Structures are given as C-alpha cells and as structure tokens.
Amino acid sequence: MIEPTHDKTRLVSIAARLIFASLLPCLLLPPFLPVSSADDQARLIELQTDNTTYVGRLLKRSGDHIWLMDPLGSLFQLNVRQLSAFKVVADRFQPATPDEQISALQKELLDGYEVTSTQHYVVAAPIGNAQQFAKTLEQLYQEVFACCQNLGLSPQPPEMPLKAIIFFNQQHFQRCCRTDQMAWSADLTGYYSIQSNRISVLAASPTLTSATNDGNQISVSLQQPSPVAQRVQTTLIHEACHQIGFNSGIHSRISHGPKWLVEGLAMHLESDTVRRRKSSRLLSPAETANPERLHWFQTQYLTRQKPGDLARMITSDEHFVRAPFDAYSLAWAFTWFLCSSENPELPRKLADFARLTAKQSGPGAGSATQRLETFQRTLGDPDLLETQLLRFIDSLNLHVETQP
C-alpha cells in the first residue's frame, strides 16, 4: 500500500471540496484504454478522501465514479463526491518495476514464503516452490496468449508483471481472502481478484513440489497423483486464464463483461489440447471438449434444461447464483460451440463480441435489454443459437464416463 503523503502545499483544501467535485468532470481525463495499453502521456496523480490517499493513473470516469490504477496494478473505484484533494505528482505514470513488485509482495507475506519472477510473472510460494510454480505459470501464459491469438481475440502484452500467490496453509489463504475482500468458503481453492489484479491459489499439501519437463511443457503436481492434485491444477489454469484475459485487453477490469463470456472462455482454455495446439490443423470438437464440463452438461444440466436458458444467461448473471454448476456448464458449452464450430463466422463473431463488451462505458454488462441488443448485434438470435448448440452436442455423440 502506498503511504499517505503529508505534503499539504499543493493539495486542494478540504474547504474547497465541493468546488473540486464540481470541477473534476472538466479535468483533462485520458481516453478509455484497455488495461494492457500503455499511455505515455498519462499523468501520475494523487487523490485524497478523508481517510486515504491514492496515487496512480486515472483510467476512466463514468457518472460520479472514477477508476484509478496504482503503480503496482491495483485498481480503485472512487466516488468523485467523496474526494477532498487532488494534485499531479508526475507528468508520466510509470508502472512498478519487477523488483519493486517483488519487494512489495515480500512485505505483505508472512514468514516462510519466497518470491521470484519470470518474463511475465511475479510469483510467491512457500520456500523451495516458487520457481517451479513460476515456470508453470509462464508456460501457461505462452499457451493462453497464443490460443487467444488463434481465436482472433487480439490479445496485447500486459502492461506490468502478473502476480500470483501459492499457499500451502489454509489460514494464510484465508488471510489473503480477507485482504482481497474475497468471500472465503471451505471449498474455495483459488480466485483472481480484479481489484488487486493477482491470483491466489491454495495448494492442499506441501507435497505439491514435484515437476516434470518434457521440453514442451512444464507442470507441477503432487508426488502421488490424486483428485486433489488435479483440482489444484485446474484452479491454477482457470484463474490464470482470467488474469491473462483481464490484462491483455480481452476483458476490461472496469466493465468486467458478461459472466458467461469471462467464465466460458476460461473453461474452454482449461483444455490442454486447446492451449497446446501446435499445428495449423483445425482441431475437432471432440479433441477440444472439456471432459468435466461436458459430463455435467450431459448428465445434470440437460435433465433440467429449459428453452430460453441461453437467452436468460445472456441477459442476466443471476443464473450463476441460482444454479452455478448448470450456468458454468452452459457457459462452457456455448463458448466451446462458438470456438469449435465448422462455421468460421462464429469464432469471428465471438471475437467481435468480446471486443465490444471490453469497451463498455461502466461496470457490469448493462441492463437486460442492453445485454441482449449487444449480443444480437454481434452473435445473432440466442434462441436459434441455443437450438444449434444442442444439435451440435447431440451430433457429436460424445459421452464422458463418471470419474471414480
């Protein structure tokens, strides 16, 4: 955290708060930029509320709210009417260097952790494990970035290193959840925080230290394979996909985007075959299917499926609250269908939809009407696509056996 300044000479006085709030809309704000874009003209500014001082780059304003990103990559949403002071600190915003990122993370962690870095990551893990996880994440980045390029999503390199923390201690993980204001539950194994811009993963056992390297991929797994090990790996991959998407311009940390798209794309990229495609050969849908998601879709969701489910998921994220496993499986299946269809127009339309939602003016995906209009304008009629999706899956005649 950046310490509050005590320099009063250039601050707007508390007495001028109302004047400042009324004039702030007229300040020269930088235009909307994807999170991964660099803006050499953006200034480093300081904003103050009654209790806290924030220093960073002003990313966007929507209504009474502004979004400020600090040099470490944390994002803050502030109400203009609650600001009491403003000043320009420097003419140019400079992201923290990898060494500064490492130092900041080391100060936050408890004893027993080490921090290392790669080309795209700063990774913290219990001593003796950071390097292995860093290699795994760097390999994941290369795979996901290349795959997104192949899907026409036009990813851009992140502006600053991506941060990840690996925990072997549940209490330490819970402490991190509180810091990131993430609701903890007994079955939570990891998450990506839009605010802190880092992923945090609980690896269930300190035996998660063995690594394999066949020259093409590096993976970390339990010394004795188990369902827990696979779950940790899936969590790490899934949350890394989120983080890469939100830092490469595919999704916006401000607008967040439709949940079905954010989750559907991450689940599609969970597939090793999807990520590690090396040839130009078009992969068959059977090769790119996510077995776990397909199994739930076939054995659980389809028993409860109702016409119009896809449209309801498009117009509202409520389905993810009411029936999360059904919603996740439908989001995956629809994204898989769009990416795997023999119709080359569908992947292109998905990429157009992602670009459009990443440029939305404020947080959330808009009203139900706005969400539907955006979808129809790029992807088409959701009821027709739902019918095509069900026929697509039925025609493949794919079945996944229940895992023992």
Buried (B, 14 or more C-beta within 10 A) or exposed (E): EBEEBEEEEEBBEEEBBEEBBEEBEEEEBBEBBBBBEEBEEBBBBBBBEEEEBBBBBBBBBBEEBBBBBBBBBBBBBBEBEBBBBBBEBEEEBEBBEBEBBBEBBEEBBEEEBBBBBBEBBBBBBBEEBBBBBBBBBBBBBBBBBBBBEEBBBBBBEBBBBBBBBBBBBEEBBBBBBEEBEBEBEEEBBBBBBBBBBBBBBBBBBEBBBEBEEEEEBBBBBBEEEBEBBBBBBBBBBBBBBBBBBBBBBBBBBBBBBBBBBBBBBBBBBBBBEBBBBEEEEEBEBEEBBBEBBBBBBBEBBBEEBEEEBBBBBBBBBEBBEEBEEBBBBBBBBBBBBBBBBEEEEBBBBBBBBBBBBBEBEBBBBBEBEEBBEBBEEBBBEBEEBBEBBBEBBEEBEBEBEEEE
